[in-house]
């Protein structure tokens, strides 16, 4: 079932006003997480802003336009929407952060299954990420 179909069905179930409020709440949380990502090197910024623009398109069109026209992040959001593209520099940075996270986890007192599961998941994400176009 597509996301658009689920969103339409949910809107009918809870009403357009409540749905708009939930979309706006998701957009606000995503912008807040993106803002945290601007100052915390381990938290990505653009993926949260992509989610915020997506949620904004359903409940807050002015926020969506502001994000799409943002001088620093708008281009990345538009490239993702149009081509599913991720810049090479972002791929390298994400990959290096995953390697550093896996190394820190390996040296931590975490349970053994987590020491294997988390790096495996990170590897799957890295493979997916490197298969994205670089427009």
N, CA, C and O of each residue as an XYZ file, in Angstrom:
540
protein
N       0.850     -1.162      0.000
C       0.000      0.000      0.000
C       0.906      1.238      0.000
O       1.852      1.309      0.785
N       0.632      2.183     -0.848
C       1.481      3.364     -0.960
C       1.249      4.317      0.203
O       0.206      4.279      0.856
N       2.229      5.166      0.450
C       2.141      6.138      1.527
C       0.991      7.109      1.279
O       0.272      7.478      2.207
N       0.821      7.518      0.027
C      -0.264      8.451     -0.306
C      -1.623      7.826     -0.013
O      -2.520      8.500      0.494
N      -1.780      6.546     -0.326
C      -3.041      5.865     -0.076
C      -3.305      5.747      1.427
O      -4.432      5.947      1.882
N      -2.265      5.421      2.190
C      -2.410      5.340      3.646
C      -2.777      6.710      4.207
O      -3.641      6.811      5.078
N      -2.127      7.767      3.715
C      -2.408      9.128      4.196
C      -3.852      9.518      3.885
O      -4.532     10.103      4.728
N      -4.318      9.197      2.686
C      -5.702      9.518      2.314
C      -6.688      8.770      3.206
O      -7.676      9.341      3.668
N      -6.413      7.492      3.441
C      -7.287      6.675      4.273
C      -7.299      7.207      5.712
O      -8.357      7.290      6.335
N      -6.138      7.562      6.227
C      -6.044      8.085      7.595
C      -6.800      9.401      7.717
O      -7.465      9.643      8.725
N      -6.704     10.258      6.694
C      -7.405     11.536      6.719
C      -8.905     11.324      6.807
O      -9.595     12.041      7.531
N      -9.414     10.339      6.073
C     -10.853     10.046      6.133
C     -11.256      9.531      7.503
O     -12.352      9.827      7.979
N     -10.377      8.758      8.144
C     -10.701      8.166      9.437
C     -10.688      9.194     10.564
O     -11.553      9.152     11.438
N      -9.728     10.112     10.562
C      -9.584     11.029     11.704
C     -10.006     12.452     11.402
O     -10.080     13.278     12.312
N     -10.281     12.753     10.157
C     -10.714     14.096      9.791
C      -9.558     14.941      9.286
O      -8.417     14.760      9.711
N      -9.849     15.858      8.386
C      -8.783     16.641      7.767
C      -8.055     17.568      8.730
O      -6.851     17.781      8.583
N      -8.757     18.122      9.710
C      -8.112     19.024     10.663
C      -7.096     18.314     11.539
O      -5.994     18.817     11.758
N      -7.468     17.143     12.038
C      -6.561     16.356     12.874
C      -5.390     15.862     12.040
O      -4.245     15.895     12.490
N      -5.675     15.402     10.825
C      -4.608     14.921      9.945
C      -3.606     16.038      9.662
O      -2.396     15.817      9.714
N      -4.110     17.238      9.362
C      -3.221     18.368      9.095
C      -2.350     18.657     10.321
O      -1.160     18.940     10.187
N      -2.937     18.585     11.500
C      -2.180     18.800     12.729
C      -1.095     17.763     12.935
O       0.008     18.086     13.376
N      -1.411     16.508     12.615
C      -0.405     15.443     12.742
C       0.720     15.624     11.727
O       1.889     15.421     12.055
N       0.371     16.007     10.486
C       1.417     16.258      9.478
C       2.315     17.405      9.932
O       3.535     17.349      9.781
N       1.693     18.450     10.492
C       2.473     19.592     10.980
C       3.365     19.192     12.149
O       4.509     19.639     12.240
N       2.854     18.362     13.032
C       3.665     17.897     14.167
C       4.879     17.108     13.670
O       5.994     17.303     14.152
N       4.652     16.219     12.707
C       5.770     15.467     12.130
C       6.772     16.418     11.480
O       7.981     16.232     11.619
N       6.279     17.433     10.774
C       7.164     18.405     10.134
C       7.986     19.158     11.174
O       9.189     19.353     10.995
N       7.345     19.581     12.256
C       8.052     20.331     13.303
C       9.121     19.464     13.973
O      10.249     19.915     14.175
N       8.774     18.236     14.313
C       9.749     17.325     14.930
C      10.914     17.090     13.972
O      12.068     17.065     14.398
N      10.625     16.919     12.692
C      11.680     16.676     11.707
C      12.584     17.893     11.537
O      13.802     17.749     11.432
N      12.000     19.088     11.510
C      12.821     20.307     11.418
C      13.679     20.437     12.674
O      14.849     20.810     12.584
N      13.119     20.136     13.838
C      13.878     20.219     15.083
C      15.056     19.235     15.071
O      16.168     19.585     15.468
N      14.805     18.010     14.615
C      15.892     17.033     14.530
C      16.938     17.468     13.495
O      18.138     17.279     13.698
N      16.471     18.049     12.390
C      17.403     18.573     11.403
C      18.245     19.702     11.970
O      19.439     19.791     11.684
N      17.630     20.573     12.777
C      18.376     21.662     13.417
C      19.408     21.106     14.394
O      20.524     21.619     14.473
N      19.046     20.067     15.133
C      20.028     19.417     16.007
C      21.181     18.842     15.194
O      22.336     18.883     15.616
N      20.848     18.303     14.020
C      21.875     17.740     13.152
C      22.860     18.780     12.643
O      23.974     18.438     12.245
N      22.463     20.040     12.650
C      23.376     21.101     12.225
C      24.505     21.305     13.231
O      25.584     21.771     12.864
N      24.265     20.960     14.497
C      25.289     21.159     15.525
C      25.878     19.856     16.066
O      26.960     19.867     16.654
N      25.188     18.751     15.877
C      25.700     17.459     16.334
C      26.209     16.660     15.136
O      25.427     16.331     14.244
N      27.485     16.346     15.100
C      28.038     15.669     13.917
C      27.504     14.256     13.681
O      27.612     13.743     12.567
N      26.936     13.624     14.694
C      26.447     12.249     14.524
C      25.010     12.175     14.033
O      24.510     11.090     13.738
N      24.338     13.328     13.943
C      22.937     13.358     13.535
C      22.830     14.028     12.161
O      23.276     15.164     12.000
N      22.256     13.355     11.184
C      22.167     13.959      9.852
C      21.123     15.074      9.803
O      20.129     15.038     10.528
N      21.357     16.052      8.952
C      20.435     17.183      8.825
C      19.463     16.979      7.674
O      18.247     17.020      7.864
N      20.000     16.759      6.478
C      19.180     16.737      5.266
C      18.104     15.654      5.290
O      16.981     15.939      4.874
N      18.374     14.430      5.749
C      17.279     13.444      5.763
C      16.071     13.895      6.584
O      14.930     13.633      6.203
N      16.314     14.563      7.697
C      15.193     15.049      8.504
C      14.463     16.185      7.789
O      13.240     16.294      7.885
N      15.204     17.026      7.077
C      14.563     18.111      6.335
C      13.774     17.567      5.148
O      12.754     18.144      4.770
N      14.229     16.468      4.559
C      13.469     15.811      3.486
C      12.132     15.316      4.043
O      11.089     15.489      3.412
N      12.167     14.701      5.222
C      10.927     14.241      5.862
C      10.038     15.432      6.199
O       8.821     15.369      6.023
N      10.640     16.517      6.684
C       9.856     17.708      7.021
C       9.166     18.274      5.782
O       7.995     18.650      5.847
N       9.875     18.338      4.655
C       9.270     18.842      3.419
C       8.149     17.917      2.959
O       7.110     18.381      2.489
N       8.356     16.624      3.094
C       7.328     15.648      2.710
C       6.084     15.827      3.575
O       4.968     15.885      3.059
N       6.279     15.917      4.904
C       5.136     16.107      5.798
C       4.493     17.469      5.552
O       3.270     17.604      5.600
N       5.323     18.474      5.289
C       4.801     19.805      5.001
C       3.944     19.825      3.751
O       2.973     20.579      3.679
N       4.285     19.015      2.771
C       3.497     18.978      1.533
C       2.083     18.472      1.798
O       1.177     18.720      1.002
N       1.890     17.775      2.895
C       0.575     17.241      3.219
C      -0.200     18.091      4.227
O      -1.426     17.998      4.302
N       0.510     18.921      5.005
C      -0.196     19.669      6.027
C       0.269     21.091      6.247
O      -0.333     21.827      7.029
N       1.355     21.496      5.554
C       1.894     22.822      5.790
C       2.642     23.285      4.549
O       3.872     23.337      4.560
N       1.930     23.623      3.486
C       2.560     23.968      2.210
C       3.579     25.110      2.307
O       4.578     25.102      1.588
N       3.340     26.085      3.181
C       4.307     27.192      3.305
C       5.648     26.711      3.836
O       6.692     27.210      3.418
N       5.636     25.749      4.751
C       6.884     25.177      5.257
C       7.595     24.411      4.145
O       8.813     24.514      3.991
N       6.838     23.653      3.381
C       7.428     22.907      2.270
C       8.125     23.858      1.303
O       9.260     23.602      0.902
N       7.472     24.939      0.926
C       8.064     25.913      0.004
C       9.313     26.526      0.615
O      10.326     26.686     -0.066
N       9.245     26.871      1.899
C      10.410     27.462      2.568
C      11.592     26.501      2.533
O      12.720     26.915      2.261
N      11.342     25.215      2.808
C      12.417     24.224      2.785
C      12.966     24.026      1.372
O      14.180     23.943      1.182
N      12.081     23.950      0.388
C      12.534     23.749     -0.993
C      13.336     24.938     -1.512
O      14.204     24.772     -2.369
N      13.055     26.128     -1.003
C      13.761     27.322     -1.450
C      14.896     27.726     -0.509
O      15.522     28.767     -0.710
N      15.166     26.924      0.504
C      16.210     27.258      1.462
C      17.554     27.350      0.745
O      17.883     26.470     -0.050
N      18.343     28.404      1.010
C      19.592     28.591      0.274
C      20.628     27.491      0.492
O      21.427     27.220     -0.405
N      20.633     26.856      1.653
C      21.649     25.830      1.914
C      21.138     24.407      1.679
O      21.865     23.569      1.145
N      19.907     24.132      2.071
C      19.404     22.758      2.033
C      18.378     22.483      0.941
O      18.095     21.322      0.643
N      17.822     23.519      0.346
C      16.782     23.340     -0.659
C      17.218     22.501     -1.846
O      16.462     21.651     -2.318
N      18.437     22.734     -2.335
C      18.937     21.979     -3.489
C      18.987     20.484     -3.191
O      18.613     19.669     -4.034
N      19.449     20.120     -1.990
C      19.538     18.708     -1.619
C      18.149     18.068     -1.554
O      17.965     16.932     -1.992
N      17.179     18.796     -1.008
C      15.811     18.268     -0.918
C      15.224     18.092     -2.315
O      14.599     17.070     -2.601
N      15.421     19.081     -3.186
C      14.896     18.984     -4.558
C      15.566     17.849     -5.326
O      14.894     17.119     -6.054
N      16.874     17.690     -5.175
C      17.566     16.585     -5.864
C      17.045     15.235     -5.396
O      16.897     14.311     -6.195
N      16.769     15.120     -4.103
C      16.221     13.861     -3.599
C      14.847     13.600     -4.198
O      14.559     12.486     -4.635
N      14.001     14.621     -4.221
C      12.653     14.459     -4.758
C      12.660     14.115     -6.235
O      11.895     13.261     -6.684
N      13.512     14.771     -6.980
C      13.493     14.596     -8.434
C      14.253     13.361     -8.902
O      13.847     12.719     -9.871
N      15.344     13.021     -8.231
C      16.212     11.947     -8.736
C      16.550     10.882     -7.690
O      17.155      9.864     -8.026
N      16.170     11.100     -6.432
C      16.599     10.190     -5.369
C      18.101     10.271     -5.181
O      18.736      9.292     -4.788
N      18.681     11.453     -5.464
C      20.131     11.619     -5.494
C      20.696     12.015     -4.138
O      20.071     12.743     -3.367
N      21.907     11.509     -3.869
C      22.658     11.845     -2.664
C      24.057     12.258     -3.111
O      24.707     11.514     -3.844
N      24.538     13.440     -2.681
C      25.882     13.866     -3.091
C      26.964     12.906     -2.598
O      26.832     12.306     -1.531
N      28.022     12.768     -3.374
C      29.111     11.852     -3.025
C      29.712     12.196     -1.664
O      30.031     11.306     -0.876
N      29.864     13.489     -1.394
C      30.438     13.901     -0.109
C      29.572     13.397      1.050
O      30.102     12.952      2.068
N      28.261     13.462      0.903
C      27.359     12.971      1.951
C      27.480     11.456      2.101
O      27.403     10.927      3.210
N      27.668     10.763      0.980
C      27.843      9.305      1.044
C      29.104      8.952      1.829
O      29.083      8.063      2.681
N      30.200      9.652      1.540
C      31.452      9.407      2.244
C      31.319      9.711      3.721
O      31.756      8.928      4.565
N      30.710     10.857      4.038
C      30.564     11.237      5.440
C      29.710     10.218      6.190
O      30.069      9.794      7.288
N      28.591      9.830      5.605
C      27.710      8.847      6.254
C      28.429      7.514      6.438
O      28.301      6.872      7.481
N      29.183      7.105      5.428
C      29.909      5.836      5.519
C      30.962      5.870      6.619
O      31.113      4.909      7.374
N      31.691      6.986      6.706
C      32.720      7.110      7.746
C      32.088      7.141      9.146
O      32.642      6.580     10.091
N      30.936      7.795      9.271
C      30.255      7.824     10.569
C      29.753      6.430     10.952
O      29.769      6.063     12.126
N      29.307      5.655      9.957
C      28.869      4.287     10.254
C      30.040      3.421     10.683
O      29.911      2.613     11.603
N      31.186      3.583     10.022
C      32.380      2.812     10.412
C      32.806      3.197     11.823
O      33.116      2.327     12.637
N      32.825      4.501     12.118
C      33.203      4.951     13.466
C      32.211      4.433     14.506
O      32.613      4.030     15.597
N      30.938      4.439     14.181
C      29.920      3.936     15.116
C      30.082      2.442     15.355
O      29.956      1.969     16.485
N      30.362      1.702     14.284
C      30.557      0.256     14.428
C      31.796     -0.037     15.273
O      31.784     -0.955     16.092
N      32.869      0.740     15.078
C      34.087      0.543     15.869
C      33.828      0.863     17.347
O      34.260      0.124     18.231
N      33.130      1.955     17.604
C      32.817      2.308     18.997
C      31.940      1.243     19.637
O      32.123      0.902     20.805
N      30.995      0.722     18.879
C      30.114     -0.323     19.400
C      30.908     -1.596     19.697
O      30.659     -2.266     20.699
N      31.862     -1.928     18.827
C      32.669     -3.135     19.028
C      33.490     -3.038     20.317
O      33.729     -4.046     20.981
N      33.914     -1.840     20.662
C      34.725     -1.645     21.873
C      33.890     -1.414     23.129
O      34.433     -1.329     24.231
N      32.582     -1.313     22.966
C      31.695     -1.030     24.091
C      31.298     -2.330     24.808
O      31.542     -3.425     24.303
N      30.688     -2.194     25.981
C      30.211     -3.387     26.694
C      28.824     -3.858     26.240
O      28.146     -4.578     26.972
N      28.406     -3.460     25.049
C      27.084     -3.853     24.538
C      26.994     -5.367     24.384
O      28.005     -6.062     24.281
N      25.763     -5.857     24.372
C      25.549     -7.294     24.211
C      26.043     -7.750     22.835
O      26.065     -6.970     21.883
N      26.429     -8.994     22.748
C      27.057     -9.525     21.547
C      26.166     -9.433     20.311
O      26.641     -9.092     19.229
N      24.865     -9.739     20.467
C      23.985     -9.707     19.290
C      23.915     -8.309     18.703
O      23.820     -8.153     17.486
N      23.962     -7.282     19.560
C      23.917     -5.906     19.083
C      25.204     -5.525     18.358
O      25.180     -4.751     17.401
N      26.327     -6.073     18.821
C      27.615     -5.797     18.173
C      27.659     -6.348     16.750
O      28.450     -5.882     15.930
N      26.822     -7.330     16.454
C      26.740     -7.872     15.094
C      25.570     -7.280     14.307
O      25.704     -6.982     13.120
N      24.437     -7.114     14.961
C      23.240     -6.645     14.259
C      23.381     -5.204     13.775
O      23.036     -4.903     12.632
N      23.877     -4.324     14.615
C      23.970     -2.911     14.234
C      24.928     -2.698     13.049
O      24.552     -2.020     12.093
N      26.150     -3.252     13.079
C      27.018     -3.084     11.901
C      26.450     -3.736     10.640
O      26.674     -3.243      9.535
N      25.724     -4.831     10.797
C      25.090     -5.453      9.632
C      24.056     -4.508      9.032
O      24.016     -4.316      7.817
N      23.225     -3.923      9.881
C      22.233     -2.960      9.407
C      22.919     -1.745      8.768
O      22.484     -1.261      7.723
N      23.981     -1.261      9.393
C      24.716     -0.130      8.818
C      25.306     -0.493      7.454
O      25.325      0.336      6.544
N      25.777     -1.706      7.314
C      26.305     -2.144      6.018
C      25.231     -2.170      4.946
O      25.475     -1.778      3.805
N      24.045     -2.630      5.311
C      22.925     -2.641      4.360
C      22.567     -1.215      3.959
O      22.333     -0.936      2.784
N      22.527     -0.311      4.942
C      22.230      1.100      4.648
C      23.317      1.686      3.746
O      23.005      2.421      2.809
N      24.578      1.376      4.011
C      25.682      1.894      3.185
C      25.570      1.381      1.747
O      25.782      2.141      0.803
N      25.244      0.118      1.578
C      25.065     -0.421      0.218
C      23.938      0.299     -0.506
O      24.078      0.668     -1.672
N      22.825      0.497      0.181
C      21.706      1.217     -0.420
C      22.119      2.635     -0.774
O      21.816      3.126     -1.861
N      22.813      3.292      0.148
C      23.223      4.681     -0.054
C      24.144      4.823     -1.264
O      23.969      5.741     -2.065
N      25.113      3.933     -1.406
C      26.062      4.037     -2.518
C      25.439      3.671     -3.865
O      26.027      3.943     -4.912
N      24.265      3.063     -3.845
C      23.565      2.754     -5.085
C      22.677      3.916     -5.555
O      22.129      3.860     -6.655
N      22.530      4.953     -4.747
C      21.747      6.129     -5.112
C      22.506      6.961     -6.144
O      23.735      7.013     -6.099
N      21.803      7.610     -7.070
C      22.481      8.466     -8.043
C      23.112      9.688     -7.378
O      22.764     10.049     -6.254
N      24.052     10.320     -8.098
C      24.765     11.495     -7.582
C      24.582     12.684     -8.516
O      25.572     13.241     -8.990
N      23.386     13.075     -8.785
C      23.128     14.181     -9.727
C      23.763     15.452     -9.227
O      23.658     16.492     -9.878
